[in-house]
């Protein structure tokens, strides 16, 4: 049986157009390739030491 | 594919960069996984599994944030589900990654070129947020109204459909909820929330004994059918109460009484008021007419009074002219004076009549014929009378009876104004009787009319003595 109150918690206000700029700036764009490069750099730094 | 270290183009055969020698085997695998997720997302978007497409494309971007095609497609899918801001975010980032030859440029341009459309979409989002706030505040009816407005503006807004379906489900309007969820499924075929709600709704609509018990009971109580968008509920167990003839007659009687009472309390006062108003108007008109007539009567009375006064004056004036036998008195006096003088030559008696005429009327205002006869008689008897009166006056003057002397000498001057002696002695009589005022007047006449005479010199001397 669906519980209205519980289901309502799954909804949230939608972003308005005025908030688009802030949403773009706050988006986390880190991807797996960034993590790989970072890991390789750390590994090379350890090897260098 | 480019080297993460130096940015050179990588070859497909080697697991290292031919330019810098960096190991790119793992990097290549990450890119391949990203591409695989992109392909999966594209495939799901093709069959309108938008939720699945979003999941795959976001996975793709987690492996390769620079995957412009995946980002553009993700924006397109977001836009299709009504998430305008999310779509714009993806397209803006995509355009930032590849400023040239990017289809995201066209998408952004389409939105920005039509300001009214962008404003309408923003209004849709605001209304959706307002509806969500109503839900939180337990104002579910308002939320339903607001969501209907949202969906009329943007029929592809998945979350609005789902929230509306949830509200319908909460109020046990299963058919409406099913209709909304069906629309959701037509847009996004594999949305988990839609499918879960739909399953719940279908379960409530299935002919299951345990679940359908309340519905059956409702159906027994009422017949429900749909007309356009409205559900009509017609009660079945309501029966018209049976009643006998007496009750019918009683009801008719009560109705008649109520009708008569309404007539008495509503219609009669209005009619009475109308009649009173008409009567009041009539009274006002009559009062106005009465005032006008009263004013007219007063005018006529004033006019009549004035005419009466004029009539009285004329009568009294006429009485002066008319004698006892109805003839004019002055004419009678004149005729008598003429007759007496012609028959008896008695100047004194004729003079009596002429004096009566002079005492009653102004001879100058009488007719020309009257004046002629009067002056002729006066010229005929004047000198004789003047001599008579002068002699008599002088005699009484010498006897110091100044009152009689003034009367006699005055008549002598009247009948003969050229008699300087008579005028002089008249002045003397006035002076010696103590009437200095009249004496002075007579003395001045003597000086004016008979200058250079002894009488004038004497008059001048007396005047000086009297202090004039």
Contacts between the chains, C-beta under 8 A, distances in Angstrom:
chain1	res1	chain2	res2	distance
A	1	B	200	7.3
A	2	B	166	7.3
A	2	B	169	5.8
A	2	B	196	8.0
A	2	B	197	6.8
A	2	B	200	5.0
A	4	B	166	6.5
A	4	B	169	7.6
A	4	B	170	4.4
A	7	B	166	5.5
A	8	B	135	5.8
A	8	B	136	7.1
A	8	B	166	7.2
A	10	B	193	7.1
A	11	B	132	6.1
A	11	B	135	7.7
A	11	B	159	6.7
A	11	B	162	7.7
A	11	B	163	5.8
A	12	B	132	7.7
A	13	B	128	7.8
A	13	B	129	4.5
A	13	B	132	5.6
A	13	B	133	7.9
A	14	B	83	7.0
A	14	B	85	7.1
A	14	B	125	4.9
A	14	B	128	5.5
A	14	B	129	6.1
A	14	B	159	6.9
A	15	B	85	4.0
A	15	B	86	6.9
A	15	B	125	7.4
A	16	B	85	6.7
A	16	B	122	6.1
A	16	B	125	5.2
A	16	B	126	6.3
A	16	B	129	7.4
A	17	B	84	7.1
A	17	B	85	6.1
A	17	B	88	7.5
A	17	B	118	6.8
A	17	B	121	7.4
A	17	B	122	4.5
A	17	B	125	7.3
A	18	B	122	7.9
A	19	B	85	6.7
A	20	B	85	4.9
A	20	B	88	5.4
A	20	B	89	6.0
A	20	B	92	7.6
A	23	B	85	6.5
A	23	B	86	7.8
A	23	B	89	5.3
A	24	B	89	4.9
A	24	B	92	5.6
A	24	B	93	6.3
A	27	B	89	6.7
A	27	B	93	7.0
A	29	B	65	4.8
A	29	B	93	7.4
A	30	B	65	7.4
A	31	B	61	6.8
A	31	B	62	5.7
A	31	B	63	5.9
A	31	B	64	5.8
A	31	B	65	4.0
A	31	B	66	7.9
A	32	B	30	4.8
A	32	B	33	7.8
A	32	B	34	7.8
A	32	B	62	6.4
A	32	B	63	4.6
A	32	B	64	7.4
A	33	B	4	6.1
A	33	B	27	6.4
A	33	B	30	5.6
A	33	B	31	7.5
A	33	B	63	7.2
A	33	B	64	6.0
A	33	B	65	7.5
A	33	B	66	7.9
A	34	B	65	7.5
A	36	B	4	7.3
A	36	B	26	5.9
A	36	B	27	5.9
A	36	B	30	6.3
A	37	B	4	5.2
A	37	B	5	7.8
A	40	B	23	7.9
